[in-house]
């Protein structure tokens, strides 16, 4: 017969933690050096960090007491970690997101893996609630400890892409430092008008000068010069291409002293020169996919991973390096000839993506051609081309990709100048809207052998470093 009385043992250890009776270890904790007492034998048993510290005699000793200085850890957070080391229990439900993050950081220092795992799980389950409650504090901590929170940084950027007001409407937005602001502005998919981001950046810049009138319209020439220096590394991160003429007239030109002459000339050319083609039809980074009726930024992140042959989690909407420029978007009517315009559009672009929705379904099908199509019957070599198939257009995880296995037969135009992928053809985009698929040069990924399409679109795929040349 075996009796187990773990609850009593835990209660006794908790009493020892509370009373500190017989302590032989002193911690100086937090900025104020608050004193906390502990027992070295318990620390040794429960933590590899302390076992190593005591064994290697790396701990200062004074009057028989082991001395640790932990000024980098908040007192409350330290006591939570220490109590977990003693008793193996922790209550996180009354804590806020920043406190949970600090517990993870402190537990990493002491190598308390069980507490790390539990706190991360709790944080993940309450991720949105914590972010909405204290967004600026959370981003400050994550950014400062980026090596510990790489995935969390990505997850939170994905959230604020869709809900950017969480950050940009926060009263504490001006309190963030320049390094964090620059990294936030590198996000490529905010669902907010770019002019509103610009307005918040101006407020941020002025807030760095408490003696200035906080209304930018009341600043004099000398103060604007100082503000220009403050914003020197920030302004290049504003995507002025997403402004419209009203934004430029009302929100940029009044403060043109903040911008370089090159930027002013660029904006004037963009909005005053009617022959100029560098115009943007949308006003947010989130809609960098030109107004597609089938693709979302989430689809485009998937395509970016496939183009660069990365894992599905490498690119997300906030760091997608590709722009998908819509070349053509057409609804298919019975008896129409699809491709006179389609063929012309494809021949003007190099890397192209063809997407079609299968009639009477939510399925998407198409292919990527990195080398462009021709205006005449021909075969084209393409090592990195692929076909794709989404079983449900609203569920990006349903997407499947198949890379070409016979690159010498990757792309061709038949005698009717219908674009096709592979020798099968693996995907034949027929002029009458009745497409076919016979896997030969590409693997089978579930594309039906015969199907009618409802709508088709074609995109030019442009990497960020190439945009200035397009």
C-alpha positions in Angstrom: 0.0 0.0 0.0 1.4 3.4 -1.0 0.1 6.7 0.2 0.7 9.9 -1.7 0.3 13.3 0.0 1.7 15.7 -2.6 -0.7 18.4 -1.6 0.7 18.6 1.9 4.3 18.7 0.6 3.4 21.5 -1.8 1.6 23.4 1.0 4.7 23.1 3.2 7.0 24.4 0.4 4.6 27.3 -0.1 4.8 28.2 3.6 8.6 28.1 3.4 8.4 30.4 0.4 6.2 32.8 2.3 8.0 32.8 5.6 11.5 32.6 4.1 12.5 30.8 7.3 16.1 29.5 7.3 17.0 31.3 4.1 20.6 31.4 2.9 20.2 33.2 -0.4 19.5 36.9 -1.0 18.3 38.4 -4.3 18.3 42.1 -5.1 15.5 42.5 -7.6 14.2 45.2 -9.9 15.4 48.7 -10.4 15.1 49.5 -6.7 17.0 46.4 -5.6 14.1 45.0 -3.5 15.3 42.2 -1.2 14.0 38.6 -1.7 15.1 35.6 0.4 15.3 32.0 -0.8 16.9 28.6 0.0 19.8 27.4 -2.1 19.0 23.7 -1.7 15.5 24.2 -3.3 16.9 26.4 -6.1 19.5 23.7 -6.8 17.0 20.9 -7.0 14.4 22.8 -9.1 16.5 24.8 -11.6 19.5 23.8 -13.8 20.4 27.5 -13.9 20.9 27.7 -10.1 22.5 24.2 -9.9 25.1 25.3 -12.4 25.6 28.7 -10.6 26.1 27.1 -7.2 28.3 24.2 -8.5 30.7 26.5 -10.4 30.9 28.8 -7.4 29.9 31.7 -9.6 27.8 33.2 -6.9 29.0 36.0 -4.6 28.9 35.2 -0.9 28.7 37.6 2.1 28.4 36.5 5.7 27.5 33.0 4.7 24.7 34.2 2.3 24.6 33.6 -1.4 24.0 36.9 -3.2 22.3 37.4 -6.6 21.6 40.7 -8.4 18.5 40.6 -10.7 17.9 44.2 -11.3 16.6 43.4 -14.8 13.5 41.5 -13.5 10.4 43.2 -12.0 9.7 42.2 -8.4 6.3 40.8 -9.1 7.5 38.8 -12.0 10.4 37.4 -10.0 8.2 36.3 -7.1 5.9 34.5 -9.5 8.8 32.6 -11.0 10.4 31.9 -7.6 7.1 30.6 -6.3 6.8 28.3 -9.3 10.3 26.9 -8.5 9.2 26.2 -4.9 5.7 24.9 -5.4 5.2 24.1 -9.1 2.0 26.2 -9.4 1.2 29.5 -11.0 -1.9 31.6 -11.6 -1.8 33.7 -14.7 -5.5 34.6 -15.2 -5.2 37.9 -13.3 -2.2 39.1 -15.2 -2.0 41.2 -18.4 -0.1 40.5 -21.6 3.1 42.5 -20.7 3.4 40.6 -17.4 3.1 37.3 -19.1 5.8 38.3 -21.5 8.1 39.3 -18.7 7.5 36.0 -16.9 8.5 34.2 -20.1 11.7 36.4 -20.4 12.6 35.8 -16.7 11.9 32.0 -16.9 14.1 31.8 -20.0 16.9 33.4 -17.9 16.4 30.8 -15.1 15.7 28.0 -17.6 12.4 27.1 -16.0 11.1 25.3 -19.1 7.7 24.1 -17.7 6.7 27.7 -16.8 8.0 28.9 -20.2 5.8 26.4 -22.0 2.7 27.1 -19.8 3.0 30.9 -20.1 3.5 30.7 -23.9 0.4 28.5 -24.2 -1.7 30.9 -22.0 -0.4 33.9 -24.0 -1.3 32.2 -27.3 -4.8 31.4 -26.1 -5.4 35.1 -25.1 -3.3 36.7 -27.8 -5.9 39.1 -29.3 -7.3 40.1 -25.9 -3.9 41.0 -24.6 -3.0 42.9 -27.7 -6.2 45.0 -27.8 -5.7 45.8 -24.1 -2.1 47.0 -24.1 -0.8 47.0 -27.7 2.1 49.5 -27.3 3.5 47.9 -24.2 3.3 44.4 -25.8 5.1 45.5 -29.0 7.8 47.3 -27.0 8.6 44.1 -25.0 8.5 41.8 -28.0 10.6 44.1 -30.1 13.2 44.5 -27.3 13.4 40.7 -26.9 13.0 39.8 -30.6 15.1 36.7 -30.4 12.7 35.1 -27.9 9.5 36.2 -29.7 10.1 35.8 -33.4 6.9 33.8 -34.0 4.9 36.1 -31.7 6.1 39.2 -33.5 4.9 37.7 -36.8 1.6 36.6 -35.3 0.9 40.1 -33.9 1.9 41.8 -37.2 -0.6 39.6 -39.0 -3.3 40.8 -36.6 -2.5 44.5 -36.9 -2.4 44.2 -40.7 -6.1 43.6 -40.5 -6.8 45.7 -37.4 -4.2 48.5 -37.7 -6.3 50.8 -35.5 -5.1 48.7 -32.5 -1.7 50.4 -32.9 -2.2 53.6 -34.9 -5.2 54.7 -32.8 -3.6 54.1 -29.5 -3.0 57.2 -27.3 0.4 55.7 -26.5 1.5 55.4 -30.1 3.8 58.5 -29.8 5.7 56.8 -27.0 7.3 54.1 -29.1 10.9 54.5 -30.0 12.3 55.0 -33.5 13.6 51.5 -34.0 10.2 50.0 -33.2 8.4 52.5 -35.4 10.7 51.7 -38.4 10.0 48.0 -38.0 6.3 48.5 -37.8 6.3 50.7 -40.9 8.1 47.9 -42.8 4.9 45.9 -42.6 3.5 45.5 -46.2 -0.2 45.0 -45.7 -1.9 47.5 -43.3 -5.6 47.7 -43.9 -5.7 51.4 -43.3 -5.4 54.4 -45.6 -1.7 55.2 -46.0 -2.5 58.9 -45.4 -3.7 58.0 -41.9 -0.3 56.3 -41.2 1.4 59.5 -42.4 -0.7 61.6 -40.0 0.3 59.4 -37.1 3.9 59.5 -38.1 3.8 63.3 -38.0 2.2 63.3 -34.6 4.9 60.9 -33.4 7.7 63.2 -34.7 6.3 66.2 -33.0 5.9 64.3 -29.7 9.7 63.9 -29.7 9.9 67.7 -29.1 7.8 68.5 -26.0 8.5 72.2 -26.3 6.9 72.4 -29.8 3.3 73.2 -30.3 1.8 69.7 -30.9 -0.3 71.1 -33.8 2.0 70.8 -36.9 0.2 73.7 -38.5 1.6 76.0 -35.8 5.3 75.1 -36.3 7.7 77.7 -37.7 10.3 77.1 -40.3 13.1 76.3 -37.9 10.9 73.8 -36.0 10.0 72.2 -39.3 13.7 71.8 -40.1 14.3 70.1 -36.8 11.2 67.9 -37.4 12.6 66.9 -40.8 15.8 65.6 -39.1 13.7 63.6 -36.6 11.7 62.0 -39.4 14.7 61.6 -41.8 14.8 57.8 -41.5 11.0 57.4 -41.1 9.6 59.2 -44.2 11.2 56.8 -46.7 9.0 54.1 -45.1 5.8 55.9 -46.0 4.2 54.4 -49.1 3.2 57.7 -50.9 2.0 55.6 -53.9 -1.1 54.8 -52.0 -2.1 58.5 -51.6 -4.6 60.1 -53.8 -4.4 63.7 -55.1 -6.5 65.0 -52.3 -4.2 63.4 -49.7 -1.2 64.9 -51.4 -2.8 68.4 -51.6 -4.1 68.5 -48.1 -1.7 66.3 -46.1 1.6 66.4 -47.8 2.2 69.6 -49.7 1.5 71.9 -46.7 4.5 70.1 -45.1 6.7 69.8 -48.1 9.7 71.1 -46.2 9.8 67.7 -44.5 10.3 65.9 -47.8 13.2 65.7 -50.2 12.9 67.6 -53.5 13.0 64.3 -55.3 10.0 63.1 -53.5 8.0 66.3 -54.1 8.8 66.1 -57.8 7.8 62.5 -57.9 4.4 63.2 -56.3 3.8 66.2 -58.6 4.5 64.1 -61.6 2.3 61.3 -60.4 -0.7 63.4 -59.9 -0.3 66.3 -62.4 1.0 64.5 -65.4 -2.0 62.8 -67.1 0.3 60.7 -69.3 2.0 59.2 -66.3 1.2 55.6 -65.7 2.5 55.2 -62.1 -0.9 55.5 -60.5 -2.3 53.3 -57.8 -6.0 52.3 -57.7 -6.2 51.7 -54.0 -5.2 53.5 -50.9 -4.0 50.8 -48.4 -1.0 48.5 -48.4 -3.4 45.6 -47.7 -4.8 45.9 -51.2 -1.5 45.6 -52.9 -3.3 42.9 -54.9 -4.9 45.1 -57.5 -8.7 44.8 -57.2 -9.0 41.0 -57.7 -12.4 39.4 -57.2 -10.7 36.1 -56.3 -7.5 36.6 -54.5 -6.8 38.1 -51.0 -3.5 39.1 -49.5 -3.5 35.6 -47.8 -3.5 33.9 -51.2 -0.7 36.1 -52.3 1.4 35.2 -49.3 0.9 31.5 -50.3 1.9 32.3 -53.9 5.0 34.2 -52.7 6.1 31.1 -50.7 5.6 28.9 -53.7 7.5 31.3 -56.0 10.5 31.3 -53.7 10.1 27.6 -52.8 9.8 28.5 -49.1 7.8 26.8 -46.4 4.2 27.9 -46.1 4.9 29.9 -43.0 7.9 31.9 -44.4 6.1 34.8 -46.0 2.9 36.1 -44.5 0.8 39.1 -45.4 3.0 41.5 -43.4 6.3 40.5 -45.1 5.3 39.4 -48.6 8.0 40.8 -50.9 5.9 40.4 -54.1 3.3 42.7 -55.7 0.6 41.1 -57.9 -0.2 43.6 -60.6 -3.6 42.8 -62.2 -3.3 42.5 -66.0 -6.8 41.4 -66.8 -9.9 40.2 -65.0 -12.8 38.8 -67.0 -16.1 37.0 -66.3 -16.7 34.2 -68.8 -19.9 34.4 -70.8 -21.1 31.5 -73.0 -19.7 31.6 -76.5 -17.2 34.4 -75.9 -13.6 34.2 -77.1 -11.5 34.7 -74.0 -8.1 35.3 -75.1 -7.4 38.1 -77.6 -7.0 40.6 -74.8 -5.7 37.9 -72.4 -3.0 36.9 -74.8 -2.0 40.5 -75.4 -1.8 41.2 -71.6 0.3 38.0 -71.0 2.8 38.8 -73.7 3.7 42.2 -72.0 4.7 40.7 -68.7 7.6 38.4 -67.7 6.7 36.5 -64.5 2.9 35.8 -64.7 0.3 34.1 -62.6 -3.0 32.8 -64.2 -5.9 32.2 -61.9 -9.4 30.9 -62.7 -12.4 29.9 -60.7 -14.1 26.7 -61.7 -17.8 27.2 -62.5 -20.4 26.1 -59.9 -17.7 25.7 -57.3 -15.4 27.5 -54.9 -12.3 25.9 -56.4 -9.4 27.9 -57.9 -6.9 26.6 -60.4 -4.0 28.1 -62.3 -0.3 28.3 -62.9 2.8 30.4 -62.5 5.2 31.1 -65.4 8.4 32.9 -64.4 9.6 33.5 -68.0 6.5 35.0 -69.7 4.4 33.9 -72.6 5.0 34.3 -76.3 2.8 35.8 -79.1 3.5 32.8 -81.3 3.3 29.0 -81.2 6.3 27.9 -79.2 7.6 25.9 -76.2 9.4 27.6 -73.3 11.8 26.3 -70.8 11.0 27.2 -67.2 12.6 25.6 -64.2 10.5 27.2 -61.4 7.0 27.2 -62.9 4.2 25.5 -61.0 0.5 24.6 -61.1 -1.8 25.1 -58.2 -5.2 24.1 -57.0 -7.4 25.4 -54.1 -10.2 23.1 -53.1 -11.9 26.0 -51.4 -11.1 29.6 -52.4 -11.9 30.9 -48.9 -9.5 28.5 -47.2 -5.9 29.2 -48.3 -4.7 26.1 -46.4 -6.5 24.0 -49.0 -4.0 25.1 -51.7 -1.7 22.6 -53.3 1.3 23.3 -55.6 3.1 21.1 -58.1 6.4 22.2 -59.6 7.4 21.3 -63.1 9.3 18.0 -63.5 10.1 18.5 -67.2 11.3 22.1 -67.4 12.0 21.9 -71.1 8.2 21.4 -71.6 7.0 23.8 -68.9 5.2 26.4 -71.0 3.8 26.5 -74.6 1.4 28.2 -76.9 -0.5 25.9 -79.3 -1.6 26.8 -82.8 -4.6 28.7 -81.4 -2.3 30.7 -79.2 -3.9 29.2 -76.0 -1.5 29.4 -73.1 -0.7 26.0 -71.7 1.5 24.4 -69.0 3.2 21.1 -69.7 3.1 18.5 -72.5 -0.1 16.8 -71.3 -1.1 19.6 -71.5 -1.1 19.6 -67.7 -3.3 22.8 -67.8 -4.7 24.0 -71.1 -6.4 27.5 -70.9 -8.8 27.0 -73.8 -10.3 30.0 -75.6 -13.9 28.8 -75.1 -13.5 28.6 -71.3 -13.5 24.8 -71.2 -10.1 24.0 -69.7 -8.4 20.6 -69.5 -5.7 18.9 -67.4 -3.6 15.8 -68.0 -0.6 15.5 -65.7 2.6 14.8 -67.6 5.2 17.5 -67.1 3.8 18.4 -63.6 2.7 16.2 -60.7 -1.0 15.5 -60.2 -2.4 17.8 -57.5 -6.1 17.2 -57.9 -7.0 19.5 -60.9 -10.1 18.0 -62.7 -9.4 16.6 -66.1 -12.1 18.7 -67.7 -13.9 21.8 -66.3 -15.6 25.0 -67.3 -14.3 28.3 -65.7 -16.5 31.1 -64.4 -13.9 33.9 -64.1 -10.2 34.3 -64.9 -7.5 36.8 -64.0 -3.8 37.2 -64.9 -1.2 39.0 -62.8 2.3 40.2 -63.3 4.4 39.0 -60.3 6.9 41.6 -59.3 9.4 41.4 -56.4 9.9 44.6 -54.3 13.4 45.2 -55.6 12.1 45.1 -59.2 9.1 47.5 -58.7 11.1 50.7 -59.5 12.0 49.2 -62.9 8.4 48.3 -63.9 
